[in-house]
Amino acid sequence: MKSLTAAVLKGDKILYTTAGVVLAFMIILTLCDVILRNLGHPITGSMEIIQYGGSIVFGFSIPYATWMGAQVIVDLVTQKLGLINQKKIKAVTRSIGIIMFLFIAYNFFMYALDVKRTGELTASFKIPYYPFCFAISLSFLFQSLTIFCDLIKTLQGEKHE
């Protein structure tokens, strides 16, 4: 189990680092576009790159944020329950989360295959859509694995490192 947990954490960190690099690139591109636009020479397709970069930043940052517990948790009701009942509720919600994110990952994967088959391209640079769909599918797969690791730790009564 520790090797699975370590592998998932490493994958989450790689995705998170990639998201950070893409975000930094998006900031620099936006800055350059604003400056050049004021000089009368906007960067062609900058909005297209920003949109697809945003999908990568969003998708790739979710698994590690979940690992770190960065999401908002509203536990007004569950904090009143005993530890056993809190553990049961966490197990049920984690199980639902795993199923939901696996479903999302699968559907993004199937959508990516469909988009690849149809050959859809972006407007300005003619970049294929499907790599972005596969990337989002991968991020949601890692999200489900992250929640699975959290479920195991919850059932064992441990906390994340």
C-alpha angles and dihedrals in degrees: 000000000000091000091052091048092048092048093049091048091049091049091048091052092049091051091046092050090048089051090052093050092048090048091052089050090050091052092050092046092050092049092049091046093051092049094045092043089057088052091052098256110097120185108257112236096008092133090052092053092046092051094051092041088053091056090053093046092049097044098041096048097054101075096051092042088055090048090053093046092241094148122100112259119198106196103159091130101035095050088065091057126085121264093258092054091044089053091050092050091048090050092050095046092046090050091051089048092052092051093045095050092044087053091050092046091050093049093048088050092051090045090051091053090050093048090048090051092051093044097227114183136190117261104242108029100022091234113165115250097215099079089060091050091050090048092052089047089053092049092052090048088055089046090057091047090050091052089047090055089048090050091052091049090048092052091047091048094241132132126227117265 
